[in-house]
Amino acid sequence: MSGSQRKQFTPAFERPEDKRSGQLDLRSLGTRFTDAAFTVVDLETTGTLGARDEITEIGAVRVRARRVEEEFSTLVRPRRAVISPFVQNLTGISNSMVQNAPYLDAVLPEFLEFSRGSVFVAHNAPFDIGFLRRACRELDYPWPEPLVLDTVRLARQVVPRPEVRNHKLGTLAGFFGTEVSPSHRALDDAAATAEILYHLFDRYHAAGIDTLEELKALKPVGTGRRAEKRHLAHDVPARPGVYMFVDAADRVLYVGTSRNMHARVQQYFTVSETRGRMVEMIAAAVRVQTIVCDSIIEAQVREVRLIGELAPPYNRASKHPDRLTWVRLTAEAYPRLSLTRRDPGPDVTALGPFRSNRGAAGVKHLLERIYPLKTCTTRVPRGAEPLGFRGCPAGEIGGCAGPCAGDFDVADYTAGLADLIELGRGRPADFVGRLRVRLAELAGDQRYEAAATARDAGLRVLRSAAGNESRAQLEGLPEVLAAQPVAAGGFDVAILRYGRLAGSAHVDRLEQLEQAGRVLRLTGEYVSEQPGTLRAETGLLLDWLGNGETRFIMGDLSWTCPLQGAQAQAAAFTARPGQ
C-alpha cells in the first residue's frame, strides 16, 4: 500500500497534552515540518564498530518542504582501517576506490558547513551520528548539537510491524514506493531516507502531529502505558502452558511458553521488558489467551505447532520454525549442487537441513572441492552429447569438473557421484576420509583459515546427518514413554508416537510413574506411521530425550546407532579432528 493513501491506525506513542482552552497550541508556536530544513545523511564505513572503523563515504541531501535544495557526496580515505571483503561486496566501495579520496579532516568542515542550521536525519541515527560526533571530537571541531531525527524510531511508532515485516531502509523504501532505491551507497540511501521522512510526516499529520516540537515531545509507549495493561495478566493461571497475546481483531500477535504463565506474562508489563518489538506488541494487545498443559515439554511442542500454523508477526526468531536450507543435486545430465528451501523428504540426493543459507553455501563449496562435481550453471540437456559444449572459466582453472566440455561421458560422471549419494543415504565414511585428506592438504599449504572453514562445513554435514539419523530412528518407533524430574518436585511424563508428542502428564511421586504410563497409553493421541511432523517438534523431543535427565520408563525400544552411521562418524571426527 502506498504511503500516500490514508488509513485508520493507532499510533504507538503518547501525544503531548493538547491545550486548546483559549490558548495557542503547540502547532501554532512550533516549527512545522514544511518549514524546517533537514540534512538527511548516510555514511558508509569500513565496518560497524565506531571505535575501530572509519568513514569511507558521506552522502547527504538538504531538503525543505519535500524539495531537495542541495546534495553532498564524497568518498573518504581511511587513515588506518581497511575495507573488509564483506563490506566491499555489500557497498561496492573498494580500497582502491578510496585510495585517492580526501581524508576526513578535509571533508568534515565542508559537511558541517553544508548542514549548518538544519535538523539532522538518518536511518538508525545512533550509528551515523555517532561516527560524525566522534569525528568532530577527534579532529577538534565543535559538534553543532543539532536536533536529530531517527527514521527507524519514527517509523516504528506510525508504521506498525504487522504492516511491514521490519523497519529496515530497503523494506520501508519498498513499502512507500520511493523514487530512489537504497543501494548501500551513501547518496542513494540518504535520498531514499529523505523520501521516507516525508511519508512518515504524512502519517504523523494524520495523527495530529505537525511540528518538530510536538515530535520531540512524543514518547514511545512506556512503563506507564504498559502498567495500564497489567490487568491482562490477572486471569493467567500460574501453570505450565502456552500464552498468546491477541489484538482487537482476534489475531494472535505473539506465542510464548512458560512453566509459570502468570509470572511470565506479568514481566511483559514491567520495566524489565525493554525489547522494542515487545513494546509494540503490548501496545496492540487487548487480551491474553492461554492453553494449560500438563508438562513443559507439551507446552513447548504446542508453541512450535501454533507458530507454524499461525505465523504470529512478533515471533521473529521462530516465526518459521521449519524454514531451513538443503543442498541437493539437480536433475540434469551432469548434476550439480544447488541450494533449496523445499524439504526434499527422503531424497538421497539431498543433504541437510542447515539452519542458514550461508552455512549451506559453505557445505556446497566444500563438497565441490572433494567430489568431482560440475560447479558452473551451464545446463547440458539429458541425452545430449557433451562434445561440442564450451568449457566454463571455472573448469579452465580447476574449479569445475568440466563435463560440459567433453571431459566425461554421462556414465563416468554419474559413477563419480556414487560416494556423494552414499553420504545422502546416511553413510558418511567416504566423506570423512575425503574431508581428512582435504584438511591435510590445506594445512600442508599453510592455509589454516581455509582449513578451519572446511572443518566447520564438514562438521555441519556430519551433525546434520546425525540429526537426520536420530530423527528417522525416533519417527520409526511406534511408542516411547519417558519421564523427566522437575526441579519444583515430581516428574513430567510424555508419550511419543512415531516422532510426535501424543500426550503428557505430571505426577508428584516416583511410584505414580507406572500408573501414569498406562493411562497415557490408553488416552494418548493416535498417530499414524507417516504423521508429517514439524522438524522443529521432532528436534524438541530429541533434545528432551537427550538432555541427560529424561529416562525411558516403558516401551519396547529398538533404538540403535549404526557402527558406521553418521552419529558414530561425527563423534569420531570430533574426537580426532586433526587425523
DARA-V40639 format. One record per pair of residues at least 4 apart in sequence whose ideal C-beta (glycine too) atoms are under 7 Angstrom apart, sorted by sequence separation. I is the first residue (numbers start at 1). GAP is how many residues later the second one is. D is the distance in whole Angstrom. If there is no record, write none. Layout:
i = [I,I]
gap = [GAP,GAP]
d = [D,D]
//
This chain:
i = [1,19,24,26,31,49,63,83,84,85,86,87,93,95,102,104,107,108,109,110,111,112,125,126,127,128,129,130,131,132,133,134,135,150,151,152,154,155,159,167,169,170,171,172,185,186,187,188,189,190,191,192,193,195,196,197,198,200,201,202,203,205,210,211,212,213,214,221,222,223,224,246,247,260,261,262,266,275,276,277,278,279,280,281,294,296,297,298,299,300,301,302,303,304,305,306,315,331,355,356,357,358,359,360,361,362,363,364,365,366,367,380,391,393,403,408,410,411,412,417,418,419,420,421,423,428,429,430,431,432,433,434,435,436,437,438,439,440,441,447,448,449,450,451,452,453,454,455,456,457,458,459,460,461,462,463,464,465,466,467,468,469,470,471,472,486,496,508,512,513,514,515,516,517,518,519,520,527,533,535,536,537,538,539,540,541,542,543,561,564,565,566,567,568,569,570,571,572,573,20,24,31,47,48,63,64,83,88,93,102,115,136,149,159,166,167,173,183,184,204,205,209,221,246,267,268,273,293,307,330,354,368,391,394,395,402,403,408,422,423,442,443,486,496,497,507,533,545,552,563,564,19,47,63,88,122,136,165,182,183,209,246,247,258,267,293,329,330,344,354,367,380,394,485,486,496,507,544,561,562,18,46,61,62,122,136,164,182,236,246,312,368,395,401,484,494,495,561,45,46,62,164,173,180,244,245,256,307,311,329,330,352,392,422,423,442,443,483,484,495,45,120,173,245,293,354,380,442,483,507,16,45,46,61,83,133,182,244,268,327,328,395,403,483,494,45,83,156,164,180,181,204,244,291,307,391,419,493,505,43,44,60,83,155,170,180,307,327,328,351,392,439,442,482,492,493,44,82,169,242,243,308,391,43,58,59,178,268,307,308,325,326,378,391,481,492,493,43,152,180,242,389,390,439,505,58,179,325,328,376,389,438,439,479,480,490,491,41,42,155,178,304,386,389,490,503,57,58,178,243,323,326,339,376,386,479,490,41,56,57,129,173,176,240,328,375,376,387,478,489,40,56,78,169,176,241,329,386,478,493,503,39,40,55,77,328,339,477,503,56,75,76,77,238,239,243,328,339,491,502,503,39,40,75,125,169,173,176,238,265,327,386,435,475,493,502,54,77,79,169,172,237,238,326,327,375,376,380,475,493,37,38,54,76,77,125,236,237,238,326,327,339,375,474,495,502,54,75,76,77,120,124,236,326,374,378,495,37,54,56,108,119,254,325,326,337,374,493,497,500,53,74,76,118,119,120,121,122,123,124,253,324,325,373,471,52,112,123,233,236,261,324,325,372,374,495,498,119,121,324,337,374,431,483,497,34,76,104,108,253,324,325,337,498,500,46,109,112,233,253,325,499,74,108,233,281,327,498,500,105,428,499,46,325,46,57,233,245,327,337,481,517,46,47,56,247,259,277,327,336,428,500,517,46,247,248,336,72,230,246,247,277,336,426,481,499,47,229,245,246,334,501,513,46,246,56,72,151,158,227,257,426,499,226,245,246,257,426,70,244,372,151,155,158,243,244,496,123,151,154,158,257,334,371,44,243,332,333,223,242,255,332,333,44,55,58,151,158,241,242,333,371,241,332,60,241,242,255,333,62,236,241,255,58,229,232,237,239,240,367,60,236,60,232,233,237,240,62,226,232,240,242,255,221,241,252,254,220,240,253,242,252,253,254,255,242,253,254,221,157,475,482,242,370,474,485,147,370,484,484,471,474,483,370,474,482,483,147,334,369,482,123,334,482,483,122,471,481,482,121,349,351,470,480,481,348,351,481,350,481,349,480,39,55,121,348,479,333,348,480,39,41,334,37,38,42,50,55,477,37,38,39,40,41,50,37,39,335,36,38,50,43,42,45,473,41,43,366,362,366,366,91,92,119,90,91,363,362,469,363,469,470,363,469,466,359,465,466,462,466,354,462,463,462,351,354,353,462,352,73,351,73,71,161,161,156,160,455,156,160,59,59,57,58,59,57,61,59,60,61,59,63,66,61,429,427,432,428,426,426,429,44,428,432,44,43,436,13,42,12,11,11,42,12,42,41,40,42,162,161,40,161,40,40,38,33,3,3,2,36,33,32,32,31,30,31,30,31,353,27,30,27,30,26,26,27,26,15,297,3,11,296,298,295,297,4,16,3,295,6,301,16,16,15,298,13,14,13,298,13,14,297,12,13,12,295,294,295,14,294,295,294,322,321,322,322,321,308,305,304,304,305,304,301,304,301,300,297,12,12]
gap = [4,4,4,4,4,4,4,4,4,4,4,4,4,4,4,4,4,4,4,4,4,4,4,4,4,4,4,4,4,4,4,4,4,4,4,4,4,4,4,4,4,4,4,4,4,4,4,4,4,4,4,4,4,4,4,4,4,4,4,4,4,4,4,4,4,4,4,4,4,4,4,4,4,4,4,4,4,4,4,4,4,4,4,4,4,4,4,4,4,4,4,4,4,4,4,4,4,4,4,4,4,4,4,4,4,4,4,4,4,4,4,4,4,4,4,4,4,4,4,4,4,4,4,4,4,4,4,4,4,4,4,4,4,4,4,4,4,4,4,4,4,4,4,4,4,4,4,4,4,4,4,4,4,4,4,4,4,4,4,4,4,4,4,4,4,4,4,4,4,4,4,4,4,4,4,4,4,4,4,4,4,4,4,4,4,4,4,4,4,4,4,4,4,4,4,4,4,4,4,5,5,5,5,5,5,5,5,5,5,5,5,5,5,5,5,5,5,5,5,5,5,5,5,5,5,5,5,5,5,5,5,5,5,5,5,5,5,5,5,5,5,5,5,5,5,5,5,5,5,5,5,6,6,6,6,6,6,6,6,6,6,6,6,6,6,6,6,6,6,6,6,6,6,6,6,6,6,6,6,6,7,7,7,7,7,7,7,7,7,7,7,7,7,7,7,7,7,7,8,8,8,8,8,8,8,8,8,8,8,8,8,8,8,8,8,8,8,8,8,8,9,9,9,9,9,9,9,9,9,9,10,10,10,10,10,10,10,10,10,10,10,10,10,10,10,11,11,11,11,11,11,11,11,11,11,11,11,11,11,12,12,12,12,12,12,12,12,12,12,12,12,12,12,12,12,12,13,13,13,13,13,13,13,14,14,14,14,14,14,14,14,14,14,14,14,14,14,15,15,15,15,15,15,15,15,16,16,16,16,16,16,16,16,16,16,16,16,17,17,17,17,17,17,17,17,17,18,18,18,18,18,18,18,18,18,18,18,19,19,19,19,19,19,19,19,19,19,19,19,19,20,20,20,20,20,20,20,20,20,20,20,21,21,21,21,21,21,21,21,22,22,22,22,22,22,22,22,22,22,22,22,23,23,23,23,23,23,23,23,23,23,23,23,23,23,23,24,24,24,24,24,24,24,24,24,24,24,24,24,24,25,25,25,25,25,25,25,25,25,25,25,25,25,25,25,25,26,26,26,26,26,26,26,26,26,26,26,27,27,27,27,27,27,27,27,27,27,27,27,27,28,28,28,28,28,28,28,28,28,28,28,28,28,28,28,29,29,29,29,29,29,29,29,29,29,29,29,30,30,30,30,30,30,30,30,31,31,31,31,31,31,31,31,31,31,32,32,32,32,32,32,32,33,33,33,33,33,33,33,34,34,34,35,35,36,36,36,36,36,36,36,36,37,37,37,37,37,37,37,37,37,37,37,38,38,38,38,39,39,39,39,39,39,39,39,39,40,40,40,40,40,40,40,41,41,42,42,42,42,42,42,42,42,43,43,43,43,43,44,44,44,45,45,45,45,45,45,46,46,46,46,46,46,46,47,47,47,47,48,48,48,48,48,49,49,49,49,49,49,49,49,49,50,50,51,51,51,51,51,52,52,52,52,53,53,53,53,53,53,53,54,54,55,55,55,55,55,56,56,56,56,57,57,58,58,58,58,59,59,59,60,60,60,60,60,61,61,61,62,63,63,63,64,64,64,64,65,65,65,66,67,67,67,68,68,68,68,69,69,69,69,70,70,70,70,71,71,71,71,72,72,72,72,72,72,73,73,73,74,74,75,75,76,76,76,76,76,77,77,77,79,79,79,80,80,80,80,80,80,81,81,81,81,81,81,82,82,82,83,83,84,85,86,86,86,87,88,88,91,91,92,93,93,93,94,94,94,95,96,97,97,97,98,98,100,101,101,101,104,104,106,107,107,108,110,110,111,111,112,113,113,114,116,116,119,120,120,122,124,124,126,127,128,128,128,129,129,130,130,130,131,131,132,133,135,137,137,138,139,140,140,141,141,141,142,143,143,144,144,145,146,147,147,148,148,149,150,151,151,152,153,153,154,157,159,168,172,173,175,176,177,178,179,180,181,181,182,182,182,183,183,184,184,185,187,187,188,194,195,196,196,196,196,197,197,198,198,199,199,200,200,201,202,203,203,205,205,206,206,207,207,207,208,208,209,209,210,210,211,211,211,212,212,213,213,214,215,226,229,230,232,232,233,236,236,239,240,247,268,271]
d = [6,6,4,5,6,5,6,5,7,6,6,6,5,7,4,6,6,6,6,6,6,7,5,5,7,7,6,6,6,7,7,6,6,7,6,7,7,5,6,7,6,6,6,6,7,6,6,6,6,7,7,6,6,7,6,7,7,6,6,7,7,7,7,7,6,6,7,4,7,6,7,6,5,6,6,7,7,7,7,6,6,7,7,6,6,6,6,6,6,7,6,6,6,6,6,6,5,7,6,7,6,7,7,6,6,7,6,6,7,7,6,6,5,7,6,5,6,6,7,6,7,7,7,7,7,6,7,6,6,6,7,6,6,6,6,6,6,6,7,6,6,7,6,6,6,6,6,6,7,7,6,6,6,6,6,6,6,6,6,6,6,7,6,6,6,5,7,7,6,6,7,7,6,6,7,6,5,5,5,6,7,7,6,6,6,6,6,6,6,6,7,6,6,6,6,6,6,6,6,6,6,5,7,7,5,6,5,7,7,5,7,4,6,6,5,6,4,4,7,4,6,5,7,7,6,5,5,4,6,5,5,5,6,4,4,5,4,4,5,5,4,7,6,6,4,4,5,5,6,6,7,6,4,6,5,4,7,6,6,7,6,6,6,4,6,4,4,5,4,4,7,6,4,6,6,6,6,6,5,7,6,4,5,5,6,5,5,5,6,7,7,5,3,7,7,6,5,6,5,5,5,7,6,6,5,5,7,5,6,6,5,7,6,6,5,5,5,5,5,5,6,6,5,5,6,6,6,4,7,5,7,5,6,5,6,5,5,7,6,6,6,6,5,5,4,6,7,6,5,4,7,7,5,6,5,6,4,6,5,5,5,4,5,5,5,5,7,6,6,7,7,5,6,6,7,5,4,6,5,6,5,5,7,7,7,5,5,6,6,7,6,5,6,3,5,6,6,6,5,7,5,4,7,6,6,6,7,6,6,4,6,6,6,7,4,6,5,7,5,6,4,5,6,7,6,5,5,6,6,5,7,6,6,5,6,6,4,4,7,6,6,5,7,5,7,5,7,4,6,7,6,6,7,6,6,5,4,5,7,6,6,6,5,5,5,6,5,7,4,6,6,7,7,5,6,6,4,7,6,4,6,5,6,5,5,6,6,4,7,6,7,7,4,5,5,4,4,4,6,7,5,6,4,5,5,6,5,5,3,7,6,5,7,6,6,4,5,6,7,7,6,7,4,5,4,6,7,4,7,5,5,7,5,4,6,5,7,5,5,6,6,6,5,6,6,5,5,7,7,5,5,7,5,7,5,5,5,7,5,5,5,7,6,6,7,7,7,6,6,5,6,3,5,4,5,5,5,6,6,7,6,7,7,6,4,5,6,6,6,6,6,7,6,6,5,6,7,7,4,6,5,7,6,6,5,4,5,5,5,5,6,5,4,4,7,6,7,6,5,6,5,6,5,6,5,5,5,6,5,6,6,7,4,7,6,5,5,6,4,7,6,7,6,6,7,5,6,6,4,7,5,6,6,6,5,6,5,6,6,6,4,7,7,5,6,5,6,6,7,7,4,6,6,4,6,5,6,5,6,5,6,4,5,7,5,5,6,5,5,7,6,6,6,6,6,6,7,7,6,5,5,5,5,7,7,4,7,5,6,7,6,4,5,6,6,7,6,5,5,7,7,6,7,6,7,6,6,6,6,5,5,5,5,6,5,5,5,6,5,6,5,5,6,4,6,5,5,6,5,6,7,6,7,4,6,6,7,7,5,4,5,7,7,5,6,5,6,7,4,6,6,5,6,5,5,7,7,7,6,7,6,7,5,7,5,6,6,4,6,5,6,5,4,6,6,4,5,6,5,7,4,6,5,7,6,7,5,7,7,4,5,6,4,5,6,7,7,7,6,5,6,5,6,6,6,6,6,5,7,4,6,5,7,7,5,6,5,4,6,6,5,7,6,6,4,6,4,4,6,5,6,6,6,4,6,6,7,6,6,7,7,4,7,7,6,7,6,6,7,7,7,3,7,6,3,4,5,7,5,5,5,5,5,5,5,7,5,5,6,6,6,7,5,6,5,6,7,5,5,5,6,5,4,6,4,6,5,6,5,6,5,7,4,6,7,5,7,4,6,6,6,6,5,6,3,5,6,7,7,5,4,5,6,6,5,7,5,7,6,4,5,6,7,4,5,7,6,6,6,6,5,4,7,7,6,5,5,6,4,6,7,6,7,7,6,4,5,7,7,5,6,5,5,6,5,6,4,5,7,6,5,7,5,5,6,6,5,5,6,5]
//
